[in-house]
Amino acid sequence: MNASAKFFDATAPVAFAGKDAGQAPAFRWYDKDRLVHGRRLEDHLRFAVCYWHSFCWPGGDPFGGETFLRPWHGGGDAMAQARAKADVAFELFRLLDVPYFTFHDVDAAPEGASLAESVANLNAIADLFEAKMAASKVRLLWGTANLFTHRRYMAGAATNPDPEIFTYAAGQVRAALEVTHRLGGQNYVLWGGREGYETLLNTDLKRELDQLGRFISLVVEHKHRIGFKGPILIEPKPKEPTKHQYDFDVATCYGFLARYDLLKDVKLNIEQNHAILAGHSFHHEVALAEALGVFGSLDVNRGDDLLGWDTDQFAMNVPELALVFHEILNRGGFTTGGLNFDAKIRRQSIDPDDLIHAHVGSMDACARAFLAAADMLDAGALTAPLTERYQGWSGPEGRAILGGQRSLADLADRALRPGFDPQPRSGRQEYLESLVNRYV
C-alpha cells in the first residue's frame, strides 16, 4: 500500500452533534466531555479499538474467503504491509478520537522464520507505535500474544503435551508483555482459545490445569520482575475453537485462580458473546465478576441469538448494556479496564468507512446505555428495592448470623419457638422490568 494513499473518505474526527444529527458520521449520545458522576464520559467508558478484527480480519468465514481486499492483506514485503496497516489503524484512531487501542503480537507484526525473528519484527513495529502514540492522544489499553492460530498450538500452548511448545509460548508472551509494558499498556490479556480439549480420550485434565496454572504464574512473576503495574486479564470462553476451554466462564475462572493462588494479580476480561455461549447473560457474568472481586475489563461486542458461535458483532443492544453499566458504575467504574471493540464488521460491509460507522454506532449505543445506567443509579431505581429486599440481613439478627454469633442449633431452636412463622414477600420482577424500561 502506498504510504500516501487515502483509505477512508472521512478526514475530520467524528464529533458530538446531538440526537438530531444528520446522516454523516456523528455522535448523537457520546459527548466525551460530559460530566457523569464527577468524571468525563470518555474517562468512564475508556473506548479501545481492537487491531485484529478491524485491520487483520479479511472478511472470510468457514464457507467463503476474503471479501475486504485490504491493500495490506497479502503480497509484497510483510514488514512494509505491517507499517501500512499501522498507518491506517492510527488514522482510524484519530477519526474516532478514541483514547485507547489493543493488539495481538501477530496482528501488529508478521511472524518470522524463528521466534527471534518474530520478536525483532514486533519490536520494530512497537517502535513505530511508540512514535505514532507520541504524536496522538491514543494509548494502549492492553496487549496480548496470539497462542492459538499457528499450527504449533493446535493442542494448546500452556496446556500442550509437549513442554517445548510451552517454552515457545513463554517466549512469545514475554516479548508481548514487555512490548505492552514499553508502550504504557494498562493491562495484559491471556486468552486460552486452545487451552482445552477436543476429546477426553487423549487429555490428562489435572496435568493440563497444573500446566496452565504454572504458565500464568510465570507471567505474573515476570510482570513483577519488569515492573508492569497493570493486572493480567483472563478472558472467559466456554468453547470454540475447542469443544471445552478451561476458562469456561467467570465462576470457573474464579475457582481456577483461587486454586493456583492468582487472585491478587489476575482479573477477568468479559465478553457478551462468550457469556451467551456459556449459557449465561452478559449481565450475569459482569455481576458475578464484580461480586467475586475479579472484574477487570470488557470486550464489548455481541453475539447473534440465532447462531451458536462467536459472531463478534458490534454492541448495539442498549437495554442489555445499560444493566451491565449499572453493575459496573454501582461498584465504582473501571480502573485499568475499558471497552474494547473486539468486533467484526460483517463480511458484506466492504467499504472502508463501514469501520467508522460501526464504531460510531456502537460508541453511541454504549454512551446512551451508560447515561441510562447513571440515571437509574442516581434515582435508586434498582438499588433501593434491592436494599429493601435484603434489609433483614442488616438488622441485629442478620448481622449475628453472618458474623458467626449463631450456631446451627441456635437457629434451629429459634425456628422451633411458638409463633415463629416467617412469610415470603414478592420479588416484584415485573415491576422492576417495567422500571428499567422507563430509562432505556
Salt bridges, closest charged atoms under 4 A:
ASP33 OD1 - ARG40 NH2 2.78
GLU42 OE1 - ARG40 NH2 3.08
GLU42 OE2 - LYS137 NZ 2.53
ASP43 OD2 - ARG40 NH1 3.20
ASP61 OD2 - ARG347 NE 3.63
GLU66 OE2 - HIS73 ND1 3.44
ASP87 OD1 - LYS132 NZ 2.74
GLU91 OE2 - ARG94 NH2 2.86
ASP97 OD2 - LYS32 NZ 2.51
ASP97 OD1 - LYS137 NZ 3.16
ASP107 OD2 - HIS104 ND1 2.92
GLU111 OE1 - ARG152 NH1 3.59
ASP127 OD1 - ARG182 NH1 2.90
GLU130 OE1 - ARG182 NH1 2.95
GLU178 OE2 - HIS222 NE2 2.81
ASP204 OD2 - ARG207 NE 3.63
ASP210 OD2 - LYS206 NZ 2.81
GLU221 OE2 - ARG214 NH1 3.05
GLU235 OE2 - HIS274 ND1 3.66
GLU240 OE1 - LYS237 NZ 3.12
ASP249 OD2 - HIS280 NE2 2.83
ASP265 OD1 - LYS223 NZ 3.97
ASP265 OD1 - HIS224 NE2 2.83
GLU271 OE2 - HIS274 NE2 3.07
GLU285 OE1 - HIS284 NE2 3.58
ASP310 OD2 - LYS237 NZ 2.97
ASP310 OD2 - HIS274 NE2 2.96
ASP312 OD2 - HIS53 NE2 3.31
GLU327 OE1 - HIS283 NE2 2.99
ASP342 OD1 - HIS53 NE2 3.05
ASP378 OD1 - HIS37 NE2 2.66
GLU397 OE2 - ARG406 NE 3.09
